[in-house]
Amino acid sequence: MHNKILKIRAVLNSVILGKEEQVTLSLACLLAKGHLLLEDLPGMGKTTLAHSLAKVLGLSYQRIQFTSDLLPGDIIGGEVFDVESKKFLLHHGPIFTEVLLADEINRTTPKSQSALLEAMEERQVSIGRKTYRLPEHFFVIATQNPNTSGSGTYPLPDSQMDRFLMAISLGYPSVDAELKILKGETNRDKITSLPAMLTKEELTLMQNAVDKIHASDALLAYILRIVEATRSEEKFTMGISPRGSLALLKGAKAYAFISGRDYIIPEDIKAVLPSVLEHRLRQIGQQANHSRDLAYWLLQNIPAIQ
């Protein structure tokens, strides 16, 4: 299984040049059964990464462009009256897929944003008086432009942000990578023809293997020290919730699995900590929903061993 995940990562790296760590974190997020938030300026390859992930993993894919006039029913669907049968029939919305790209999620209103809350937490949606299960490998990849990039954005509330296991930024490509992009030396224009490199059964086995990755008591104590610091240090205005501490553990287990180990080490926790905790942290006087400085303060000041 480890060899397959390495081959998948190599294919993704041939599409998203120079972003090896971000690709690894994206795979770790999916293997940990989480959801991913991509925060970046337009044109950085966020949509390309989402579509490529779905293709190489052999998963169904739907994209929703979030706009100010989008309604919850446009996402989850609804019941439509059928004249012939004289019954209300379910009309599936695009959320009934395995990989859902919520493109520019902060361009729509909080009412429409909230349509994803139940789906992301419980992998189900409620329509009328009935509840419908979503596919086993339901995975939300949301993209978000910075709130400072222009008017017409609606910052995601804390309850929504907390449902993303990881938040990452692709950032600008290196000079060498951008030169290859200009020369057409990438597979970006061949995404639709990328092969499915994994069956759904194999993906399930991998996710189950991630669940079984061993975490020693010493490393669990390390995670707890990190979480406790966010709750007790004065620089933090809001501490990490138990969901956040579980996310840190799950992310570290998935990172260890990709690294070819059946146990986690401190470096696994450190590797995923910024992407798992950054969007959950706030500091005094800060308006944004995240702080990179706080995440790196935790890395530098909380020892792995005591």
C-alpha positions in Angstrom: 0.0 0.0 0.0 2.9 2.4 0.8 4.3 2.0 -2.7 1.0 2.9 -4.3 0.6 6.0 -2.3 4.2 7.1 -3.3 3.3 6.5 -7.0 0.1 8.6 -6.5 2.1 11.4 -4.9 4.6 11.3 -7.8 1.8 11.7 -10.4 0.3 14.6 -8.4 3.7 16.2 -8.2 4.0 16.1 -12.0 0.8 18.2 -12.1 1.4 20.6 -9.2 5.1 21.4 -9.6 7.2 22.4 -6.7 4.6 21.8 -4.0 5.6 18.4 -2.7 4.8 19.1 0.9 1.3 20.5 0.1 0.6 17.5 -2.0 1.6 15.2 0.8 -0.6 17.1 3.3 -3.5 16.9 0.9 -3.2 13.1 0.7 -2.8 12.9 4.5 -6.0 14.9 5.0 -8.0 12.5 2.8 -6.4 9.4 4.3 -7.3 10.8 7.8 -11.0 11.0 6.6 -10.9 14.8 7.0 -11.8 17.8 4.8 -9.4 20.3 3.2 -9.4 24.1 3.0 -7.2 25.6 0.3 -6.6 29.3 1.1 -4.8 31.3 -1.7 -5.0 33.9 -4.4 -6.7 33.0 -7.6 -4.7 31.1 -10.2 -2.4 29.2 -7.8 -3.6 25.7 -8.8 -6.2 25.0 -6.1 -8.8 23.6 -8.6 -6.1 21.7 -10.4 -5.1 20.0 -7.2 -8.6 19.1 -6.3 -9.5 17.6 -9.7 -6.2 15.7 -9.9 -6.7 14.1 -6.5 -10.1 12.8 -7.5 -8.8 11.4 -10.8 -5.8 9.5 -9.5 -7.8 8.1 -6.5 -10.6 7.0 -8.8 -13.3 9.0 -7.0 -16.3 10.8 -8.4 -16.0 14.6 -8.6 -18.3 17.5 -8.6 -17.5 21.2 -8.5 -19.8 24.0 -7.1 -18.9 27.6 -7.9 -20.0 29.5 -4.7 -21.5 32.9 -5.5 -23.6 35.4 -3.6 -26.9 34.1 -5.0 -26.2 30.4 -4.3 -28.9 28.7 -2.3 -28.7 25.7 0.1 -30.9 23.7 -2.3 -28.4 24.3 -5.1 -25.9 22.3 -3.0 -27.9 19.5 -1.4 -30.8 19.3 -3.8 -34.5 18.9 -2.8 -37.8 17.1 -3.2 -39.6 17.7 -6.5 -43.2 16.8 -7.0 -43.7 14.3 -9.9 -47.0 14.7 -11.6 -47.2 11.1 -13.0 -46.5 9.3 -9.7 -48.1 12.0 -7.6 -45.2 11.7 -5.2 -42.3 13.9 -4.1 -39.0 12.5 -5.6 -35.6 13.3 -4.4 -33.5 15.5 -6.7 -29.8 14.9 -5.8 -27.7 18.0 -5.5 -24.0 18.0 -6.4 -23.1 17.2 -2.8 -23.9 13.6 -3.5 -20.4 12.8 -4.7 -17.1 11.6 -3.3 -14.9 14.6 -3.9 -16.7 17.9 -3.7 -14.9 21.0 -4.7 -16.5 24.0 -3.0 -14.9 26.7 -5.1 -14.5 30.1 -3.5 -16.6 29.1 -0.5 -16.3 32.5 1.1 -18.0 34.2 -1.9 -21.4 32.9 -0.8 -23.6 33.9 2.2 -23.5 32.2 5.6 -26.9 30.6 4.9 -25.4 28.7 1.9 -22.1 28.0 3.7 -24.1 26.3 6.5 -25.5 23.8 4.0 -22.2 21.9 4.3 -22.0 21.7 8.1 -24.1 18.5 8.6 -22.5 16.9 5.5 -18.9 17.5 6.7 -19.5 16.4 10.3 -21.9 13.5 9.9 -21.5 12.6 6.2 -25.3 13.0 5.6 -27.8 15.6 4.6 -31.3 16.2 5.7 -33.9 17.0 3.0 -37.5 17.5 4.2 -38.1 14.9 6.9 -35.6 12.4 5.6 -31.9 11.9 6.1 -29.7 10.7 3.3 -26.2 9.2 3.6 -23.4 10.5 1.5 -20.7 8.2 -0.1 -18.2 6.5 2.2 -15.3 8.5 0.8 -17.1 11.9 0.9 -14.3 14.5 0.9 -14.8 18.3 0.7 -12.0 20.4 -0.8 -13.0 24.1 -0.3 -11.1 27.0 -1.8 -11.0 30.4 -0.3 -9.6 33.7 -1.5 -8.1 35.9 1.2 -10.7 38.2 2.8 -8.4 41.1 1.9 -8.5 40.3 -1.8 -11.7 42.3 -2.5 -15.2 43.0 -1.5 -18.0 40.5 -1.5 -16.5 37.9 0.8 -18.1 36.3 3.8 -15.6 35.0 6.4 -16.3 31.4 7.5 -17.5 31.1 11.0 -15.5 29.2 13.6 -17.9 26.3 13.5 -17.3 25.9 9.8 -13.5 26.4 10.0 -13.3 23.7 12.7 -14.8 21.1 10.4 -11.8 21.3 8.1 -9.1 19.0 9.3 -6.4 20.9 7.4 -6.0 24.3 5.8 -3.1 24.8 3.5 -1.8 27.4 1.0 -0.1 26.5 -2.2 1.7 29.8 -2.6 3.6 31.1 -5.6 5.6 28.5 -7.5 9.4 28.6 -7.6 11.1 30.2 -10.6 12.1 26.8 -12.0 8.6 25.4 -11.5 7.0 28.5 -13.2 9.4 28.2 -16.1 8.2 24.6 -16.7 4.6 25.8 -16.5 5.4 28.5 -19.1 7.0 25.9 -21.3 4.1 23.5 -20.9 6.1 20.9 -19.1 3.4 19.8 -16.8 0.4 17.5 -16.9 -2.1 20.2 -16.0 -3.8 20.1 -19.5 -4.0 16.3 -19.2 -6.0 16.0 -15.9 -9.0 14.4 -17.5 -6.8 11.6 -18.8 -5.0 10.9 -15.6 -5.4 7.2 -14.7 -7.3 6.0 -11.6 -4.4 4.5 -9.5 -6.5 3.2 -6.6 -9.7 1.3 -6.2 -12.2 2.3 -3.5 -11.6 -0.9 -1.7 -7.8 -0.1 -1.5 -8.6 3.5 -0.3 -10.7 2.0 2.5 -7.9 -0.3 3.5 -5.5 2.6 3.6 -7.8 4.7 5.7 -8.3 1.7 8.1 -4.5 1.3 8.3 -4.1 5.0 9.2 -6.6 4.5 12.1 -4.3 1.7 13.4 -1.1 3.7 13.4 0.4 3.5 16.9 0.8 6.6 19.0 2.8 6.2 22.2 1.7 7.7 25.5 4.6 10.1 25.3 3.4 11.5 21.9 -0.2 11.7 23.1 1.2 13.8 26.0 3.0 16.0 23.5 -0.3 16.7 21.7 -2.0 17.5 25.0 0.8 19.9 25.9 0.3 21.7 22.6 -3.5 21.9 23.1 -3.2 23.0 26.7 -0.9 25.8 25.7 -3.5 27.2 23.4 -6.0 27.2 26.3 -3.7 28.7 29.0 -1.3 31.1 27.3 -2.5 34.7 27.3 -1.5 35.2 23.6 -4.3 32.9 22.5 -7.9 34.2 22.7 -9.5 30.8 21.9 -8.1 27.4 22.7 -8.1 24.3 20.6 -11.2 22.1 21.1 -11.1 18.3 21.5 -12.0 18.1 17.8 -8.8 20.0 17.1 -6.6 17.7 19.2 -8.1 14.6 17.5 -7.4 16.3 14.1 -3.8 16.8 15.1 -3.5 13.1 16.0 -5.3 11.9 12.9 -3.2 14.1 10.6 0.0 12.9 12.3 -1.0 9.2 11.8 -1.7 9.8 8.1 1.6 11.6 7.6 3.4 8.6 9.3 1.6 6.2 7.0 2.7 8.1 3.9 6.2 8.1 5.3 6.1 4.3 5.5 5.8 3.8 9.3 3.1 2.2 11.4 3.8 4.5 14.3 4.1 8.3 14.7 7.2 10.3 15.7 7.4 13.9 16.9 8.3 15.0 13.4 4.9 13.8 12.1 3.1 16.0 14.6 5.3 19.0 13.8 4.8 18.4 10.0 1.0 18.7 10.2 0.6 21.1 13.1 0.5 24.4 11.1 -2.0 23.0 8.6 -4.2 21.4 11.3 -4.1 24.2 14.0 -3.4 27.5 12.1 -7.0 28.1 11.0 -8.3 27.2 14.5 -6.1 29.8 16.4 -6.6 33.4 17.2 -4.6 36.0 19.1 -5.5 39.3 20.8 -6.3 42.1 18.4 -6.4 39.8 15.3 -9.3 40.0 13.0 -8.5 37.0 10.7 -9.6 33.5 11.6 -6.0 32.1 11.7 -2.5 32.9 12.7 0.6 31.4 11.2 2.7 33.0 14.0 0.8 31.2 16.7 1.2 27.9 15.0 5.0 28.3 14.8 5.2 29.6 18.3 3.7 26.2 19.4 6.4 24.4 17.4 9.2 26.4 18.9 8.1 26.5 22.5 6.4 23.2 23.3 9.0 20.5 23.7 8.3 17.0 22.3 9.9 15.3 25.3 9.7 16.2 28.9 
